Amino acid sequence: MSKKSRKYDNESITQLKGAARVRLRPSVIFGSDGLEGCQHAVFEIISNSIDEAREGFGDRIEIILHTDGSITNRDFGRGIPVDFNANEQKYNWELVFCELYAGGKYNNNDSENYQFSLGLNGLGLCSTQYASRFMDVTIYRDGFRYSLYFERGENVGGLKKEAAPQNPTGTTIRWLPDDEVFKEINIPLVYFQDLLKKQAIVNPHVTFVLTDEASGEVFIYRYESGIVGYIAELTGGKGFIPTVFFEHETRGRDRVDLPEYRLKFAVAFCFDNANSLCEYFHNSSFLEYGGSPERAVRSAFVAAIDGYIKTNNGYKKDEKKITFSDVEDSLVLISSSFSTVTSYENQTKKAINNKFIQEAMTEFLKKQLSVYFVENKAEADKIVAQVLVNKRSRESAEKTRLSIKKKLTGALDFTNRAEKFVNCRTRDISRRELYIVEGDSALGACKLGRDAEFQAIMPVRGKILNCLKADYAKIFANDIIVDLIRVLGCGVEVDSKHNRDLSSFDMDKLAWSKVIICTDADVDGFQIRTLILTMLYRLTPRLITEKKVFIAESPLYEITTGKEILFAYSDAEKNAILKKIRGKYQIQRSKGLGENEPEMMWQTTMNPATRKLVQVLPEEIHQTRHMFEVLLGDNIKGRKQFIEEHGHRYLELLDVV
C-alpha cells in the first residue's frame, strides 16, 4: 500500500468501550499479557478481601484452585455493595464490575471506609472481570444473597437478590482467566503458596486457607507474631544477634502544598552468617522493586553502622567506607509499612515513591539504630565485625575479578590467541571442535592429522594444577588454565558467597560445539585427563551439564593381520578381534599420541566417521562432586580407604556416544 492510499483523518480516531478497554490491552492494567499479568489479576481479587480483613471485617480468606483452572476467592467481610446507588443513579454492581475507576477507596485519608488499602484506583476488580472467561459472584450483606454472572466481560442475567435470614456476610468470587486475554493462564501452585504466605506474614491474625483440588492438599498460613515470626523462621533462631523490632507511627506530607497523611511502619531484622534477605511490603503488597522503604533502609543502616565504625576507629588507614551490599550480605530484614496516601509506580504495585515515607523511615531508623548500638555494644561489635569482613572480602574479590577480566578479555577474538593454540578456519560454532591434547608432540600429530576446516588444537604442558584444591587466586595465576579459559571463550562460573562478581560465564559465548580431551591411554594420560575434567568441573560446570565435553578414546592395541591394521580400545575388544582372525597376526600396544602418524591420528582419534568419543555425563552432580573430592581432594585417609574398598570396580561415570 502506498503512503498516499493510507488515510489518517477525523474518522481514524476510535475509542475502546466496555470490556475491550482491558481485553485488547491487558498489559496496561496488569503489567503483562503473559503469566505474570494473569497472576496479578489473581492478586487484585485477593487484595480486596485482604483490605476487608485489615479493617476488622473477617479474619479468614479461602482460596480454592479448581481442576478446570478456575479460582475461587471467599472472604467473610462486609460484602461488596451491589444494590442501587442513588447518588450515581446506577446499580453498584455495574460500577464495581463494569466501570473502570469506580470504587470505595478514593477517600482513604479521610477514613471513610478503608485506611490502609491495597486497592486505590477502582481498576482491579473490574479489570479482572473483563479479563475472565467467566466470573460467578455470590455476595451476602444486609440480610440478602446477591448473585451475578459474567462471561467474557458481559453480564448474563442481571442481579439476582433473595433473602438470607441468618444474615451472613462476605463475598465469594469464582472466575476463570481467559486465554484470549492472557497468553498463559496455568498459574502454578507455588505462586499461590508464596503469595498467601507473604500476606499472612504482614497481616497477623488473618488465616489464609489454600485448597488444591487436583491433589486434595490444603495449606494454611497464619503468623500470629507477623514479621518477627517470619525472621525466626528464616534464620531458625540462629542469627548471631537476637531479632530486633522497631515500629513507629507518624504523619506528614510529600510536598508542602499536598495533604498530610498517616504513616505507620514496622521493621524487624537480625544478622546471620547463613542467610541474607531483605523484603519490603507496603499496605501488605510485596514491593518487588522496593522504592521508598528500601531506600530508607539502605541509607539508615549504612549511616548508622559507618558512624559506629568511625567512632570506634574500626577502619584501617585510608580504608573506604562500607556500602549497603556489605551490610546486606548478612542482613535478614522485613519492612512492613502502611499509609493512607500511597504513590505506587503503577497498577502492579511493585514499588512506591512517596518522599515523606522515605524521609520519615530514614530518620527514625537512623536514630533507633544509633540508640540500639549504644545500648547493645556486644551485638553492635558483632555486626560491625561481620560487615567489615564482608566489605574486605568484596574488595578482594573485585580486585581478583578485574585481574581475571583483563586476562580473559578478547577470548573470542581469534587474533588474540593463547600460546601454541592452533585455530580452525570455520566460524560456524555448530561445527567447531576443540581438541585439548597432551603436550607438544601430540600437538604435531593432531595438527597434521586433523581437518583444519573445523578442528582446532590446544596443547597443555604436563599435569595442570589441581583446581579442586587450589584457591581462585592460585588458579587464575596459572597460565595454562587462563589460556584454556580464553580459548573456550565462555568465561568462568564461580560459586562463592563473597566472590559473586567474579562470575562472567556466558554459554552463548562458547566458541565450540565440542570440547574434546585427548590424552594418552596410560597412567599419566588418565591423570592429565582427570585434572582437565576437574578444572572444567570447578570453573565451567555447565559445559558438562550441557553435554559439551567429550573424551577422545585412543586405541590400546594395534593388531596387524596381512595388510590390514585393526585397533582395539579395550582388552575385551582385543579378544573379540583375535577370535575372528584366521591366520597370522601381530599385536602390540599402541604408541603415545605424539608417536602416531598423522594418518593414524585421523583414522583412530579425529575422523568423525571412525573415532570413538566418550561424552561426559554427570547424571548426579552431587555424586560427581563427591567423586572428585574423594579422588583429588585433601582427605588422603578417605581416598586411601575408598581405593581399598572400590578400586577393583570401574566407575561408570562416562557414556559412550
Buried (B, 14 or more C-beta within 10 A) or exposed (E): EEEEEEEEEEEEEEEEEEBEBBBEEBEBBBBBBBBBBBBBBBBBBBBBBBBBBBBEBBBBBBBBBBEEEBBBBBBBBBBBBBBEBEEEEBBBBBBBBBBBEBBBBBEBBEEEBBBBBBBBBBBBBBBBBBBBBBBBBBBBBBEBBBBBBBBBBEBEEEBEBEEBEEEEBBBBBBBBBBEEBBEBBEBEBEBBBEBBBBBBBBBBEBBBBBBBEEEEEEBEBBBEEBBBBBBBEBBEEEBBBEBBBBEBEBEBBBEEEEEEBBBBBBBBBBBBBEBBBBBBBBBBBBBEEBBBBBBBBBBBBBBBBBBBBEEEEBBEEEEEEBBBBBBBBBBBBBBBBBBBBBBBEEBBBBBBBBBBBBBBBBBBBBBBBBEBBEEBEEBBBBBBEBBBBBBBBBBEBEEBBEBBEEBBEEBBEBEEBBEBBBBBEBEEBEBBBBBBBBBEBBBBBBBBBBBBEBBBBBBBEEBBBBBBEBEBEEBBBBEBBBBBBBBBBBBBBBEEEBBBBBBBBEEEBBBBBBBBBBBBBBEBBEEBBBBBBBBBBBBBBEBBBEBBBBBBBBBBBBBEBEEEBBBBBEEEBBEEBBEEBEEEBEBEEBBBBBEBEBEBBBBBBBEEEEBBBBBBBBEEEEEBBEBBBBBBBEEEEEBEEBEEEEEEEEEEBBEEE
